[in-house]
């Protein structure tokens, strides 16, 4: 997570600035290092979850058809069975479907 690293950098810079004004730089750096160690497992877990979400989003994007996609329906068996209305020379085929559940 790039924003986590930048957040940590901002926090470190803020702490260094505050420490310089208070004179207790080593104590504040030690405190930041302890906090970083404390939260490193949680940050690693969040990074793992974030990566999984990104992978799932990429897979879903690949599975969804394009919005301008055109699909074909095989109507040859219906034509052979005589289940048509209108002339055979029509430029458009309308497919009707019913579900009697």
C-alpha positions in Angstrom: 0.0 0.0 0.0 1.9 3.1 -1.2 -0.3 5.4 0.9 0.7 3.5 4.1 4.4 4.1 3.4 3.7 7.8 2.7 1.6 8.0 5.9 4.5 6.5 7.8 6.9 9.0 6.3 4.7 11.9 7.2 4.3 10.6 10.8 8.1 10.1 11.0 8.8 13.6 9.6 6.2 15.1 12.0 7.8 13.3 14.9 11.3 14.4 14.0 10.1 18.0 13.7 8.4 17.8 17.0 11.4 16.1 18.6 13.8 18.8 17.3 11.7 21.4 18.9 11.5 19.5 22.2 15.0 18.2 22.2 14.1 14.5 22.9 14.8 13.2 19.4 16.1 9.8 20.4 13.2 9.0 22.7 10.7 9.9 20.0 12.4 7.9 17.3 12.5 4.9 19.7 8.8 5.4 20.3 8.1 5.5 16.6 10.2 2.4 16.0 8.3 0.5 18.7 5.0 1.6 17.2 6.2 0.5 13.8 7.2 -2.9 15.1 3.9 -3.2 17.0 1.8 -2.5 13.9 3.9 -4.3 11.3 1.9 -7.5 11.4 -1.4 -5.6 11.0 0.0 -3.6 8.1 1.2 -6.7 6.4 -2.2 -8.3 6.8 -3.9 -5.2 5.4 -1.5 -5.2 2.4 -2.4 -8.9 1.8 -6.2 -8.2 1.9 -5.7 -5.2 -0.3 -3.8 -7.2 -2.9 -6.5 -9.9 -2.8 -9.2 -7.3 -3.5 -7.3 -5.9 -6.4 -6.8 -9.4 -7.9 -10.6 -10.1 -7.5 -11.5 -6.8 -9.1 -9.2 -7.5 -12.1 -10.7 -11.0 -12.5 -14.2 -9.6 -12.3 -13.4 -7.0 -14.9 -12.1 -9.8 -17.2 -15.2 -11.9 -16.7 -17.7 -9.2 -17.5 -18.5 -8.7 -21.2 -17.8 -5.4 -22.8 -20.8 -3.0 -22.7 -20.9 -2.9 -26.5 -20.6 -6.7 -27.0 -22.9 -8.5 -29.4 -24.0 -12.0 -28.8 -25.3 -14.6 -31.3 -28.1 -17.1 -30.7 -28.2 -20.3 -32.7 -31.7 -20.3 -34.4 -30.9 -23.0 -36.9 -32.8 -25.7 -35.0 -35.9 -23.4 -34.7 -35.7 -22.6 -38.4 -35.5 -26.3 -39.3 -38.4 -27.1 -37.0 -40.5 -24.4 -38.7 -40.9 -22.3 -35.5 -40.7 -19.0 -37.3 -43.0 -16.1 -38.2 -42.5 -14.0 -41.2 -40.5 -14.5 -44.4 -37.2 -16.4 -44.5 -35.5 -13.4 -46.2 -36.1 -11.0 -43.2 -33.0 -9.0 -42.2 -33.7 -9.3 -38.5 -34.4 -12.3 -36.3 -36.3 -11.7 -33.1 -35.8 -14.4 -30.5 -38.6 -14.8 -28.0 -38.3 -16.9 -24.8 -40.8 -18.0 -22.2 -40.4 -19.6 -18.9 -43.4 -21.4 -17.4 -42.3 -22.3 -13.9 
